[in-house]
Amino acid sequence: MRAIVPADVIVQSANELVRAQNELKTKEVEVQTAKKEAERIAALNANAGAIGYMNAMANLKIAEGVASGKVHTIVVPYDFKGIVNAK
C-alpha cells in the first residue's frame, strides 16, 4: 500500500479555503457582537434613568470596595452634596 500525497497546489488551495472560512466566521461573530452592543445601547437610551442608575451602582461598588479594604485610594466625590449641606 502506498501513501498518496496531494500536489502542493491542492494543499495550498485547501489551506486558503479553510483560512477564508475561518475569517468569514470571525466576521460573522464581529457582526453579531456589534448588533448586540447596538441593542444594549438602544436599551440604555430607551430608559432615561439608566445612566443615573448605572452611576449609582458604580458608586455603590466603589463604596463596598473601600469598606472591605480592597481599594487603597482616597475617594473624593466630584461634588460634596452628599457630605455637606451645600445649596
PDB file with SEQRES, HELIX, SHEET and CRYST1 records, atoms N, CA, C and O in Angstrom:
SEQRES   1 A   87  MET ARG ALA ILE VAL PRO ALA ASP VAL ILE VAL GLN SER          
SEQRES   2 A   87  ALA ASN GLU LEU VAL ARG ALA GLN ASN GLU LEU LYS THR          
SEQRES   3 A   87  LYS GLU VAL GLU VAL GLN THR ALA LYS LYS GLU ALA GLU          
SEQRES   4 A   87  ARG ILE ALA ALA LEU ASN ALA ASN ALA GLY ALA ILE GLY          
SEQRES   5 A   87  TYR MET ASN ALA MET ALA ASN LEU LYS ILE ALA GLU GLY          
SEQRES   6 A   87  VAL ALA SER GLY LYS VAL HIS THR ILE VAL VAL PRO TYR          
SEQRES   7 A   87  ASP PHE LYS GLY ILE VAL ASN ALA LYS                          
HELIX    1 AA1 ASP A    8  ALA A   46  1                                  39    
HELIX    2 AA2 ALA A   50  ALA A   67  1                                  18    
CRYST1    1.000    1.000    1.000  90.00  90.00  90.00 P 1           1          
ATOM      1  N   MET A   1       0.841  -1.166   0.000  1.00  0.00           N  
ATOM      2  CA  MET A   1       0.000   0.000   0.000  1.00  0.00           C  
ATOM      3  C   MET A   1       0.891   1.234   0.000  1.00  0.00           C  
ATOM      4  O   MET A   1       1.869   1.313   0.743  1.00  0.00           O  
ATOM      5  N   ARG A   2       0.539   2.181  -0.835  1.00  0.00           N  
ATOM      6  CA  ARG A   2       1.326   3.400  -0.933  1.00  0.00           C  
ATOM      7  C   ARG A   2       0.521   4.594  -0.412  1.00  0.00           C  
ATOM      8  O   ARG A   2      -0.703   4.641  -0.536  1.00  0.00           O  
ATOM      9  N   ALA A   3       1.229   5.542   0.165  1.00  0.00           N  
ATOM     10  CA  ALA A   3       0.582   6.779   0.610  1.00  0.00           C  
ATOM     11  C   ALA A   3       0.489   7.726  -0.579  1.00  0.00           C  
ATOM     12  O   ALA A   3       1.459   7.923  -1.310  1.00  0.00           O  
ATOM     13  N   ILE A   4      -0.674   8.301  -0.756  1.00  0.00           N  
ATOM     14  CA  ILE A   4      -0.874   9.255  -1.840  1.00  0.00           C  
ATOM     15  C   ILE A   4      -0.778  10.654  -1.253  1.00  0.00           C  
ATOM     16  O   ILE A   4      -1.539  11.011  -0.353  1.00  0.00           O  
ATOM     17  N   VAL A   5       0.139  11.428  -1.754  1.00  0.00           N  
ATOM     18  CA  VAL A   5       0.352  12.795  -1.290  1.00  0.00           C  
ATOM     19  C   VAL A   5      -0.222  13.730  -2.345  1.00  0.00           C  
ATOM     20  O   VAL A   5       0.178  13.669  -3.508  1.00  0.00           O  
ATOM     21  N   PRO A   6      -1.158  14.599  -1.952  1.00  0.00           N  
ATOM     22  CA  PRO A   6      -1.715  15.523  -2.931  1.00  0.00           C  
ATOM     23  C   PRO A   6      -0.675  16.553  -3.367  1.00  0.00           C  
ATOM     24  O   PRO A   6       0.296  16.824  -2.660  1.00  0.00           O  
ATOM     25  N   ALA A   7      -0.901  17.102  -4.521  1.00  0.00           N  
ATOM     26  CA  ALA A   7       0.019  18.108  -5.057  1.00  0.00           C  
ATOM     27  C   ALA A   7       0.017  19.336  -4.159  1.00  0.00           C  
ATOM     28  O   ALA A   7      -0.973  19.622  -3.485  1.00  0.00           O  
ATOM     29  N   ASP A   8       1.132  20.062  -4.154  1.00  0.00           N  
ATOM     30  CA  ASP A   8       1.266  21.258  -3.315  1.00  0.00           C  
ATOM     31  C   ASP A   8       0.191  22.293  -3.637  1.00  0.00           C  
ATOM     32  O   ASP A   8      -0.283  22.990  -2.740  1.00  0.00           O  
ATOM     33  N   VAL A   9      -0.188  22.395  -4.883  1.00  0.00           N  
ATOM     34  CA  VAL A   9      -1.203  23.367  -5.292  1.00  0.00           C  
ATOM     35  C   VAL A   9      -2.543  23.039  -4.638  1.00  0.00           C  
ATOM     36  O   VAL A   9      -3.264  23.941  -4.211  1.00  0.00           O  
ATOM     37  N   ILE A  10      -2.873  21.770  -4.560  1.00  0.00           N  
ATOM     38  CA  ILE A  10      -4.132  21.344  -3.940  1.00  0.00           C  
ATOM     39  C   ILE A  10      -4.097  21.600  -2.438  1.00  0.00           C  
ATOM     40  O   ILE A  10      -5.087  22.061  -1.870  1.00  0.00           O  
ATOM     41  N   VAL A  11      -2.983  21.311  -1.792  1.00  0.00           N  
ATOM     42  CA  VAL A  11      -2.842  21.553  -0.355  1.00  0.00           C  
ATOM     43  C   VAL A  11      -2.950  23.048  -0.063  1.00  0.00           C  
ATOM     44  O   VAL A  11      -3.625  23.454   0.883  1.00  0.00           O  
ATOM     45  N   GLN A  12      -2.289  23.856  -0.872  1.00  0.00           N  
ATOM     46  CA  GLN A  12      -2.329  25.304  -0.686  1.00  0.00           C  
ATOM     47  C   GLN A  12      -3.753  25.826  -0.889  1.00  0.00           C  
ATOM     48  O   GLN A  12      -4.215  26.679  -0.130  1.00  0.00           O  
ATOM     49  N   SER A  13      -4.439  25.324  -1.896  1.00  0.00           N  
ATOM     50  CA  SER A  13      -5.815  25.741  -2.157  1.00  0.00           C  
ATOM     51  C   SER A  13      -6.730  25.367  -0.989  1.00  0.00           C  
ATOM     52  O   SER A  13      -7.572  26.164  -0.577  1.00  0.00           O  
ATOM     53  N   ALA A  14      -6.568  24.179  -0.471  1.00  0.00           N  
ATOM     54  CA  ALA A  14      -7.382  23.737   0.668  1.00  0.00           C  
ATOM     55  C   ALA A  14      -7.105  24.591   1.893  1.00  0.00           C  
ATOM     56  O   ALA A  14      -8.029  24.949   2.623  1.00  0.00           O  
ATOM     57  N   ASN A  15      -5.837  24.920   2.123  1.00  0.00           N  
ATOM     58  CA  ASN A  15      -5.477  25.773   3.265  1.00  0.00           C  
ATOM     59  C   ASN A  15      -6.087  27.162   3.121  1.00  0.00           C  
ATOM     60  O   ASN A  15      -6.567  27.737   4.099  1.00  0.00           O  
ATOM     61  N   GLU A  16      -6.071  27.703   1.905  1.00  0.00           N  
ATOM     62  CA  GLU A  16      -6.651  29.020   1.673  1.00  0.00           C  
ATOM     63  C   GLU A  16      -8.165  28.994   1.882  1.00  0.00           C  
ATOM     64  O   GLU A  16      -8.737  29.949   2.407  1.00  0.00           O  
ATOM     65  N   LEU A  17      -8.810  27.904   1.472  1.00  0.00           N  
ATOM     66  CA  LEU A  17     -10.246  27.771   1.671  1.00  0.00           C  
ATOM     67  C   LEU A  17     -10.578  27.735   3.158  1.00  0.00           C  
ATOM     68  O   LEU A  17     -11.502  28.417   3.602  1.00  0.00           O  
ATOM     69  N   VAL A  18      -9.847  26.963   3.918  1.00  0.00           N  
ATOM     70  CA  VAL A  18     -10.082  26.880   5.370  1.00  0.00           C  
ATOM     71  C   VAL A  18      -9.831  28.229   6.022  1.00  0.00           C  
ATOM     72  O   VAL A  18     -10.594  28.649   6.893  1.00  0.00           O  
ATOM     73  N   ARG A  19      -8.775  28.908   5.612  1.00  0.00           N  
ATOM     74  CA  ARG A  19      -8.459  30.229   6.154  1.00  0.00           C  
ATOM     75  C   ARG A  19      -9.596  31.208   5.852  1.00  0.00           C  
ATOM     76  O   ARG A  19      -9.995  31.980   6.724  1.00  0.00           O  
ATOM     77  N   ALA A  20     -10.114  31.182   4.631  1.00  0.00           N  
ATOM     78  CA  ALA A  20     -11.210  32.076   4.248  1.00  0.00           C  
ATOM     79  C   ALA A  20     -12.467  31.775   5.057  1.00  0.00           C  
ATOM     80  O   ALA A  20     -13.172  32.692   5.479  1.00  0.00           O  
ATOM     81  N   GLN A  21     -12.749  30.487   5.273  1.00  0.00           N  
ATOM     82  CA  GLN A  21     -13.921  30.116   6.061  1.00  0.00           C  
ATOM     83  C   GLN A  21     -13.772  30.589   7.510  1.00  0.00           C  
ATOM     84  O   GLN A  21     -14.739  31.054   8.112  1.00  0.00           O  
ATOM     85  N   ASN A  22     -12.581  30.474   8.060  1.00  0.00           N  
ATOM     86  CA  ASN A  22     -12.341  30.943   9.432  1.00  0.00           C  
ATOM     87  C   ASN A  22     -12.497  32.455   9.534  1.00  0.00           C  
ATOM     88  O   ASN A  22     -13.061  32.957  10.507  1.00  0.00           O  
ATOM     89  N   GLU A  23     -12.004  33.178   8.541  1.00  0.00           N  
ATOM     90  CA  GLU A  23     -12.143  34.630   8.538  1.00  0.00           C  
ATOM     91  C   GLU A  23     -13.612  35.032   8.434  1.00  0.00           C  
ATOM     92  O   GLU A  23     -14.047  35.990   9.073  1.00  0.00           O  
ATOM     93  N   LEU A  24     -14.378  34.289   7.622  1.00  0.00           N  
ATOM     94  CA  LEU A  24     -15.806  34.566   7.500  1.00  0.00           C  
ATOM     95  C   LEU A  24     -16.506  34.362   8.838  1.00  0.00           C  
ATOM     96  O   LEU A  24     -17.327  35.187   9.239  1.00  0.00           O  
ATOM     97  N   LYS A  25     -16.194  33.284   9.525  1.00  0.00           N  
ATOM     98  CA  LYS A  25     -16.788  33.027  10.844  1.00  0.00           C  
ATOM     99  C   LYS A  25     -16.427  34.140  11.821  1.00  0.00           C  
ATOM    100  O   LYS A  25     -17.266  34.578  12.608  1.00  0.00           O  
ATOM    101  N   THR A  26     -15.179  34.596  11.768  1.00  0.00           N  
ATOM    102  CA  THR A  26     -14.738  35.678  12.640  1.00  0.00           C  
ATOM    103  C   THR A  26     -15.549  36.935  12.366  1.00  0.00           C  
ATOM    104  O   THR A  26     -15.998  37.602  13.298  1.00  0.00           O  
ATOM    105  N   LYS A  27     -15.738  37.261  11.099  1.00  0.00           N  
ATOM    106  CA  LYS A  27     -16.507  38.453  10.723  1.00  0.00           C  
ATOM    107  C   LYS A  27     -17.961  38.314  11.173  1.00  0.00           C  
ATOM    108  O   LYS A  27     -18.560  39.285  11.633  1.00  0.00           O  
ATOM    109  N   GLU A  28     -18.530  37.119  11.043  1.00  0.00           N  
ATOM    110  CA  GLU A  28     -19.905  36.907  11.481  1.00  0.00           C  
ATOM    111  C   GLU A  28     -20.041  37.133  12.986  1.00  0.00           C  
ATOM    112  O   GLU A  28     -21.020  37.723  13.441  1.00  0.00           O  
ATOM    113  N   VAL A  29     -19.073  36.671  13.746  1.00  0.00           N  
ATOM    114  CA  VAL A  29     -19.093  36.883  15.198  1.00  0.00           C  
ATOM    115  C   VAL A  29     -18.965  38.372  15.503  1.00  0.00           C  
ATOM    116  O   VAL A  29     -19.645  38.874  16.398  1.00  0.00           O  
ATOM    117  N   GLU A  30     -18.110  39.086  14.780  1.00  0.00           N  
ATOM    118  CA  GLU A  30     -17.960  40.524  14.986  1.00  0.00           C  
ATOM    119  C   GLU A  30     -19.265  41.259  14.699  1.00  0.00           C  
ATOM    120  O   GLU A  30     -19.635  42.180  15.428  1.00  0.00           O  
ATOM    121  N   VAL A  31     -19.959  40.855  13.642  1.00  0.00           N  
ATOM    122  CA  VAL A  31     -21.238  41.485  13.299  1.00  0.00           C  
ATOM    123  C   VAL A  31     -22.269  41.209  14.390  1.00  0.00           C  
ATOM    124  O   VAL A  31     -23.002  42.113  14.791  1.00  0.00           O  
ATOM    125  N   GLN A  32     -22.331  39.973  14.871  1.00  0.00           N  
ATOM    126  CA  GLN A  32     -23.272  39.638  15.942  1.00  0.00           C  
ATOM    127  C   GLN A  32     -22.967  40.432  17.202  1.00  0.00           C  
ATOM    128  O   GLN A  32     -23.881  40.898  17.881  1.00  0.00           O  
ATOM    129  N   THR A  33     -21.686  40.586  17.519  1.00  0.00           N  
ATOM    130  CA  THR A  33     -21.284  41.355  18.691  1.00  0.00           C  
ATOM    131  C   THR A  33     -21.692  42.810  18.539  1.00  0.00           C  
ATOM    132  O   THR A  33     -22.192  43.414  19.488  1.00  0.00           O  
ATOM    133  N   ALA A  34     -21.487  43.382  17.356  1.00  0.00           N  
ATOM    134  CA  ALA A  34     -21.866  44.773  17.109  1.00  0.00           C  
ATOM    135  C   ALA A  34     -23.375  44.960  17.223  1.00  0.00           C  
ATOM    136  O   ALA A  34     -23.838  45.971  17.751  1.00  0.00           O  
ATOM    137  N   LYS A  35     -24.146  43.986  16.729  1.00  0.00           N  
ATOM    138  CA  LYS A  35     -25.606  44.073  16.831  1.00  0.00           C  
ATOM    139  C   LYS A  35     -26.043  44.048  18.294  1.00  0.00           C  
ATOM    140  O   LYS A  35     -26.906  44.824  18.703  1.00  0.00           O  
ATOM    141  N   LYS A  36     -25.446  43.158  19.074  1.00  0.00           N  
ATOM    142  CA  LYS A  36     -25.793  43.075  20.499  1.00  0.00           C  
ATOM    143  C   LYS A  36     -25.422  44.361  21.232  1.00  0.00           C  
ATOM    144  O   LYS A  36     -26.168  44.825  22.095  1.00  0.00           O  
ATOM    145  N   GLU A  37     -24.280  44.929  20.891  1.00  0.00           N  
ATOM    146  CA  GLU A  37     -23.865  46.194  21.509  1.00  0.00           C  
ATOM    147  C   GLU A  37     -24.835  47.308  21.136  1.00  0.00           C  
ATOM    148  O   GLU A  37     -25.179  48.138  21.978  1.00  0.00           O  
ATOM    149  N   ALA A  38     -25.277  47.334  19.884  1.00  0.00           N  
ATOM    150  CA  ALA A  38     -26.251  48.334  19.456  1.00  0.00           C  
ATOM    151  C   ALA A  38     -27.569  48.158  20.213  1.00  0.00           C  
ATOM    152  O   ALA A  38     -28.197  49.143  20.604  1.00  0.00           O  
ATOM    153  N   GLU A  39     -27.988  46.911  20.420  1.00  0.00           N  
ATOM    154  CA  GLU A  39     -29.200  46.650  21.201  1.00  0.00           C  
ATOM    155  C   GLU A  39     -29.031  47.117  22.636  1.00  0.00           C  
ATOM    156  O   GLU A  39     -29.954  47.683  23.222  1.00  0.00           O  
ATOM    157  N   ARG A  40     -27.858  46.881  23.201  1.00  0.00           N  
ATOM    158  CA  ARG A  40     -27.599  47.299  24.588  1.00  0.00           C  
ATOM    159  C   ARG A  40     -27.669  48.820  24.716  1.00  0.00           C  
ATOM    160  O   ARG A  40     -28.274  49.346  25.649  1.00  0.00           O  
ATOM    161  N   ILE A  41     -27.049  49.513  23.775  1.00  0.00           N  
ATOM    162  CA  ILE A  41     -27.053  50.978  23.810  1.00  0.00           C  
ATOM    163  C   ILE A  41     -28.468  51.508  23.612  1.00  0.00           C  
ATOM    164  O   ILE A  41     -28.868  52.464  24.277  1.00  0.00           O  
ATOM    165  N   ALA A  42     -29.235  50.895  22.700  1.00  0.00           N  
ATOM    166  CA  ALA A  42     -30.616  51.314  22.482  1.00  0.00           C  
ATOM    167  C   ALA A  42     -31.452  51.112  23.739  1.00  0.00           C  
ATOM    168  O   ALA A  42     -32.284  51.953  24.080  1.00  0.00           O  
ATOM    169  N   ALA A  43     -31.230  49.999  24.424  1.00  0.00           N  
ATOM    170  CA  ALA A  43     -31.972  49.741  25.661  1.00  0.00           C  
ATOM    171  C   ALA A  43     -31.621  50.764  26.735  1.00  0.00           C  
ATOM    172  O   ALA A  43     -32.495  51.214  27.476  1.00  0.00           O  
ATOM    173  N   LEU A  44     -30.360  51.127  26.818  1.00  0.00           N  
ATOM    174  CA  LEU A  44     -29.953  52.139  27.799  1.00  0.00           C  
ATOM    175  C   LEU A  44     -30.550  53.499  27.450  1.00  0.00           C  
ATOM    176  O   LEU A  44     -30.985  54.235  28.336  1.00  0.00           O  
ATOM    177  N   ASN A  45     -30.571  53.828  26.169  1.00  0.00           N  
ATOM    178  CA  ASN A  45     -31.109  55.120  25.744  1.00  0.00           C  
ATOM    179  C   ASN A  45     -32.627  55.167  25.901  1.00  0.00           C  
ATOM    180  O   ASN A  45     -33.190  56.247  26.082  1.00  0.00           O  
ATOM    181  N   ALA A  46     -33.292  54.030  25.834  1.00  0.00           N  
ATOM    182  CA  ALA A  46     -34.739  53.986  25.964  1.00  0.00           C  
ATOM    183  C   ALA A  46     -35.177  54.317  27.385  1.00  0.00           C  
ATOM    184  O   ALA A  46     -36.274  54.834  27.594  1.00  0.00           O  
ATOM    185  N   ASN A  47     -34.339  54.026  28.345  1.00  0.00           N  
ATOM    186  CA  ASN A  47     -34.658  54.287  29.739  1.00  0.00           C  
ATOM    187  C   ASN A  47     -33.822  55.464  30.209  1.00  0.00           C  
ATOM    188  O   ASN A  47     -32.610  55.346  30.385  1.00  0.00           O  
ATOM    189  N   ALA A  48     -34.477  56.599  30.411  1.00  0.00           N  
ATOM    190  CA  ALA A  48     -33.752  57.827  30.748  1.00  0.00           C  
ATOM    191  C   ALA A  48     -33.001  57.711  32.076  1.00  0.00           C  
ATOM    192  O   ALA A  48     -31.969  58.359  32.256  1.00  0.00           O  
ATOM    193  N   GLY A  49     -33.493  56.914  32.986  1.00  0.00           N  
ATOM    194  CA  GLY A  49     -32.850  56.801  34.290  1.00  0.00           C  
ATOM    195  C   GLY A  49     -31.734  55.778  34.345  1.00  0.00           C  
ATOM    196  O   GLY A  49     -31.111  55.599  35.392  1.00  0.00           O  
ATOM    197  N   ALA A  50     -31.469  55.100  33.230  1.00  0.00           N  
ATOM    198  CA  ALA A  50     -30.490  54.021  33.239  1.00  0.00           C  
ATOM    199  C   ALA A  50     -29.085  54.529  33.562  1.00  0.00           C  
ATOM    200  O   ALA A  50     -28.353  53.885  34.314  1.00  0.00           O  
ATOM    201  N   ILE A  51     -28.711  55.660  33.009  1.00  0.00           N  
ATOM    202  CA  ILE A  51     -27.365  56.188  33.252  1.00  0.00           C  
ATOM    203  C   ILE A  51     -27.205  56.568  34.721  1.00  0.00           C  
ATOM    204  O   ILE A  51     -26.182  56.272  35.339  1.00  0.00           O  
ATOM    205  N   GLY A  52     -28.214  57.221  35.271  1.00  0.00           N  
ATOM    206  CA  GLY A  52     -28.163  57.566  36.692  1.00  0.00           C  
ATOM    207  C   GLY A  52     -28.079  56.330  37.570  1.00  0.00           C  
ATOM    208  O   GLY A  52     -27.345  56.299  38.557  1.00  0.00           O  
ATOM    209  N   TYR A  53     -28.846  55.307  37.194  1.00  0.00           N  
ATOM    210  CA  TYR A  53     -28.821  54.048  37.939  1.00  0.00           C  
ATOM    211  C   TYR A  53     -27.440  53.402  37.852  1.00  0.00           C  
ATOM    212  O   TYR A  53     -26.911  52.920  38.853  1.00  0.00           O  
ATOM    213  N   MET A  54     -26.860  53.395  36.650  1.00  0.00           N  
ATOM    214  CA  MET A  54     -25.534  52.803  36.481  1.00  0.00           C  
ATOM    215  C   MET A  54     -24.486  53.571  37.282  1.00  0.00           C  
ATOM    216  O   MET A  54     -23.583  52.965  37.859  1.00  0.00           O  
ATOM    217  N   ASN A  55     -24.596  54.896  37.322  1.00  0.00           N  
ATOM    218  CA  ASN A  55     -23.670  55.691  38.133  1.00  0.00           C  
ATOM    219  C   ASN A  55     -23.836  55.371  39.614  1.00  0.00           C  
ATOM    220  O   ASN A  55     -22.850  55.239  40.339  1.00  0.00           O  
ATOM    221  N   ALA A  56     -25.084  55.246  40.060  1.00  0.00           N  
ATOM    222  CA  ALA A  56     -25.327  54.911  41.464  1.00  0.00           C  
ATOM    223  C   ALA A  56     -24.769  53.537  41.802  1.00  0.00           C  
ATOM    224  O   ALA A  56     -24.174  53.351  42.864  1.00  0.00           O  
ATOM    225  N   MET A  57     -24.957  52.565  40.899  1.00  0.00           N  
ATOM    226  CA  MET A  57     -24.420  51.225  41.137  1.00  0.00           C  
ATOM    227  C   MET A  57     -22.896  51.242  41.165  1.00  0.00           C  
ATOM    228  O   MET A  57     -22.280  50.552  41.977  1.00  0.00           O  
ATOM    229  N   ALA A  58     -22.287  52.028  40.280  1.00  0.00           N  
ATOM    230  CA  ALA A  58     -20.823  52.131  40.272  1.00  0.00           C  
ATOM    231  C   ALA A  58     -20.334  52.734  41.579  1.00  0.00           C  
ATOM    232  O   ALA A  58     -19.355  52.262  42.158  1.00  0.00           O  
ATOM    233  N   ASN A  59     -21.018  53.782  42.045  1.00  0.00           N  
ATOM    234  CA  ASN A  59     -20.632  54.398  43.320  1.00  0.00           C  
ATOM    235  C   ASN A  59     -20.815  53.422  44.473  1.00  0.00           C  
ATOM    236  O   ASN A  59     -20.007  53.405  45.402  1.00  0.00           O  
ATOM    237  N   LEU A  60     -21.869  52.607  44.426  1.00  0.00           N  
ATOM    238  CA  LEU A  60     -22.085  51.603  45.463  1.00  0.00           C  
ATOM    239  C   LEU A  60     -20.957  50.576  45.477  1.00  0.00           C  
ATOM    240  O   LEU A  60     -20.452  50.219  46.541  1.00  0.00           O  
ATOM    241  N   LYS A  61     -20.560  50.099  44.289  1.00  0.00           N  
ATOM    242  CA  LYS A  61     -19.472  49.123  44.210  1.00  0.00           C  
ATOM    243  C   LYS A  61     -18.163  49.715  44.727  1.00  0.00           C  
ATOM    244  O   LYS A  61     -17.393  49.039  45.409  1.00  0.00           O  
ATOM    245  N   ILE A  62     -17.919  50.975  44.399  1.00  0.00           N  
ATOM    246  CA  ILE A  62     -16.708  51.647  44.898  1.00  0.00           C  
ATOM    247  C   ILE A  62     -16.753  51.726  46.416  1.00  0.00           C  
ATOM    248  O   ILE A  62     -15.764  51.437  47.089  1.00  0.00           O  
ATOM    249  N   ALA A  63     -17.908  52.119  46.954  1.00  0.00           N  
ATOM    250  CA  ALA A  63     -18.043  52.234  48.407  1.00  0.00           C  
ATOM    251  C   ALA A  63     -17.857  50.879  49.086  1.00  0.00           C  
ATOM    252  O   ALA A  63     -17.226  50.788  50.139  1.00  0.00           O  
ATOM    253  N   GLU A  64     -18.410  49.827  48.480  1.00  0.00           N  
ATOM    254  CA  GLU A  64     -18.236  48.489  49.046  1.00  0.00           C  
ATOM    255  C   GLU A  64     -16.773  48.062  49.011  1.00  0.00           C  
ATOM    256  O   GLU A  64     -16.277  47.440  49.950  1.00  0.00           O  
ATOM    257  N   GLY A  65     -16.084  48.401  47.922  1.00  0.00           N  
ATOM    258  CA  GLY A  65     -14.663  48.078  47.818  1.00  0.00           C  
ATOM    259  C   GLY A  65     -13.842  48.807  48.864  1.00  0.00           C  
ATOM    260  O   GLY A  65     -12.935  48.233  49.467  1.00  0.00           O  
ATOM    261  N   VAL A  66     -14.165  50.076  49.078  1.00  0.00           N  
ATOM    262  CA  VAL A  66     -13.455  50.869  50.091  1.00  0.00           C  
ATOM    263  C   VAL A  66     -13.731  50.296  51.471  1.00  0.00           C  
ATOM    264  O   VAL A  66     -12.818  50.140  52.280  1.00  0.00           O  
ATOM    265  N   ALA A  67     -15.006  49.980  51.739  1.00  0.00           N  
ATOM    266  CA  ALA A  67     -15.376  49.461  53.060  1.00  0.00           C  
ATOM    267  C   ALA A  67     -14.718  48.114  53.348  1.00  0.00           C  
ATOM    268  O   ALA A  67     -14.370  47.827  54.494  1.00  0.00           O  
ATOM    269  N   SER A  68     -14.546  47.292  52.324  1.00  0.00           N  
ATOM    270  CA  SER A  68     -13.951  45.975  52.558  1.00  0.00           C  
ATOM    271  C   SER A  68     -12.426  46.005  52.508  1.00  0.00           C  
ATOM    272  O   SER A  68     -11.780  44.975  52.702  1.00  0.00           O  
ATOM    273  N   GLY A  69     -11.850  47.175  52.250  1.00  0.00           N  
ATOM    274  CA  GLY A  69     -10.395  47.301  52.243  1.00  0.00           C  
ATOM    275  C   GLY A  69      -9.740  46.872  50.953  1.00  0.00           C  
ATOM    276  O   GLY A  69      -8.523  46.691  50.912  1.00  0.00           O  
ATOM    277  N   LYS A  70     -10.517  46.703  49.896  1.00  0.00           N  
ATOM    278  CA  LYS A  70      -9.957  46.288  48.614  1.00  0.00           C  
ATOM    279  C   LYS A  70      -9.452  47.457  47.793  1.00  0.00           C  
ATOM    280  O   LYS A  70      -8.718  47.269  46.822  1.00  0.00           O  
ATOM    281  N   VAL A  71      -9.844  48.668  48.179  1.00  0.00           N  
ATOM    282  CA  VAL A  71      -9.425  49.871  47.450  1.00  0.00           C  
ATOM    283  C   VAL A  71      -8.469  50.634  48.347  1.00  0.00           C  
ATOM    284  O   VAL A  71      -8.806  50.965  49.484  1.00  0.00           O  
ATOM    285  N   HIS A  72      -7.306  50.906  47.849  1.00  0.00           N  
ATOM    286  CA  HIS A  72      -6.295  51.616  48.633  1.00  0.00           C  
ATOM    287  C   HIS A  72      -6.057  52.988  48.029  1.00  0.00           C  
ATOM    288  O   HIS A  72      -4.934  53.343  47.671  1.00  0.00           O  
ATOM    289  N   THR A  73      -7.123  53.741  47.924  1.00  0.00           N  
ATOM    290  CA  THR A  73      -7.058  55.077  47.341  1.00  0.00           C  
ATOM    291  C   THR A  73      -7.968  55.984  48.138  1.00  0.00           C  
ATOM    292  O   THR A  73      -8.839  55.531  48.880  1.00  0.00           O  
ATOM    293  N   ILE A  74      -7.751  57.250  47.970  1.00  0.00           N  
ATOM    294  CA  ILE A  74      -8.643  58.225  48.584  1.00  0.00           C  
ATOM    295  C   ILE A  74      -9.700  58.557  47.551  1.00  0.00           C  
ATOM    296  O   ILE A  74      -9.387  58.967  46.433  1.00  0.00           O  
ATOM    297  N   VAL A  75     -10.955  58.375  47.935  1.00  0.00           N  
ATOM    298  CA  VAL A  75     -12.063  58.659  47.030  1.00  0.00           C  
ATOM    299  C   VAL A  75     -12.597  60.044  47.359  1.00  0.00           C  
ATOM    300  O   VAL A  75     -13.078  60.288  48.465  1.00  0.00           O  
ATOM    301  N   VAL A  76     -12.510  60.936  46.401  1.00  0.00           N  
ATOM    302  CA  VAL A  76     -13.003  62.296  46.582  1.00  0.00           C  
ATOM    303  C   VAL A  76     -14.211  62.466  45.662  1.00  0.00           C  
ATOM    304  O   VAL A  76     -14.083  62.330  44.446  1.00  0.00           O  
ATOM    305  N   PRO A  77     -15.388  62.765  46.231  1.00  0.00           N  
ATOM    306  CA  PRO A  77     -16.568  62.940  45.389  1.00  0.00           C  
ATOM    307  C   PRO A  77     -16.422  64.162  44.478  1.00  0.00           C  
ATOM    308  O   PRO A  77     -15.748  65.132  44.824  1.00  0.00           O  
ATOM    309  N   TYR A  78     -17.060  64.097  43.317  1.00  0.00           N  
ATOM    310  CA  TYR A  78     -16.955  65.223  42.390  1.00  0.00           C  
ATOM    311  C   TYR A  78     -17.753  66.417  42.891  1.00  0.00           C  
ATOM    312  O   TYR A  78     -17.491  67.551  42.490  1.00  0.00           O  
ATOM    313  N   ASP A  79     -18.733  66.170  43.771  1.00  0.00           N  
ATOM    314  CA  ASP A  79     -19.403  67.268  44.480  1.00  0.00           C  
ATOM    315  C   ASP A  79     -19.615  66.804  45.927  1.00  0.00           C  
ATOM    316  O   ASP A  79     -19.669  65.604  46.199  1.00  0.00           O  
ATOM    317  N   PHE A  80     -19.728  67.719  46.805  1.00  0.00           N  
ATOM    318  CA  PHE A  80     -19.808  67.362  48.216  1.00  0.00           C  
ATOM    319  C   PHE A  80     -21.245  67.444  48.745  1.00  0.00           C  
ATOM    320  O   PHE A  80     -21.462  67.607  49.946  1.00  0.00           O  
ATOM    321  N   LYS A  81     -22.221  67.330  47.840  1.00  0.00           N  
ATOM    322  CA  LYS A  81     -23.620  67.454  48.243  1.00  0.00           C  
ATOM    323  C   LYS A  81     -24.042  66.360  49.208  1.00  0.00           C  
ATOM    324  O   LYS A  81     -24.898  66.581  50.064  1.00  0.00           O  
ATOM    325  N   GLY A  82     -23.449  65.183  49.075  1.00  0.00           N  
ATOM    326  CA  GLY A  82     -23.803  64.100  49.969  1.00  0.00           C  
ATOM    327  C   GLY A  82     -23.132  64.198  51.323  1.00  0.00           C  
ATOM    328  O   GLY A  82     -23.554  63.546  52.279  1.00  0.00           O  
ATOM    329  N   ILE A  83     -22.077  65.019  51.411  1.00  0.00           N  
ATOM    330  CA  ILE A  83     -21.320  65.124  52.648  1.00  0.00           C  
ATOM    331  C   ILE A  83     -21.690  66.395  53.424  1.00  0.00           C  
ATOM    332  O   ILE A  83     -21.866  66.374  54.643  1.00  0.00           O  
ATOM    333  N   VAL A  84     -21.801  67.484  52.687  1.00  0.00           N  
ATOM    334  CA  VAL A  84     -22.084  68.777  53.317  1.00  0.00           C  
ATOM    335  C   VAL A  84     -23.448  69.257  52.832  1.00  0.00           C  
ATOM    336  O   VAL A  84     -23.927  68.836  51.778  1.00  0.00           O  
ATOM    337  N   ASN A  85     -24.035  70.094  53.570  1.00  0.00           N  
ATOM    338  CA  ASN A  85     -25.328  70.638  53.185  1.00  0.00           C  
ATOM    339  C   ASN A  85     -25.102  71.817  52.238  1.00  0.00           C  
ATOM    340  O   ASN A  85     -25.317  72.971  52.608  1.00  0.00           O  
ATOM    341  N   ALA A  86     -24.670  71.519  51.024  1.00  0.00           N  
ATOM    342  CA  ALA A  86     -24.392  72.572  50.038  1.00  0.00           C  
ATOM    343  C   ALA A  86     -25.645  72.863  49.234  1.00  0.00           C  
ATOM    344  O   ALA A  86     -26.284  71.965  48.687  1.00  0.00           O  
ATOM    345  N   LYS A  87     -25.978  74.148  49.180  1.00  0.00           N  
ATOM    346  CA  LYS A  87     -27.187  74.552  48.436  1.00  0.00           C  
ATOM    347  C   LYS A  87     -26.850  75.598  47.403  1.00  0.00           C  
ATOM    348  O   LYS A  87     -27.733  76.060  46.681  1.00  0.00           O  
TER     349      LYS A  87                                                      
END                                                                             
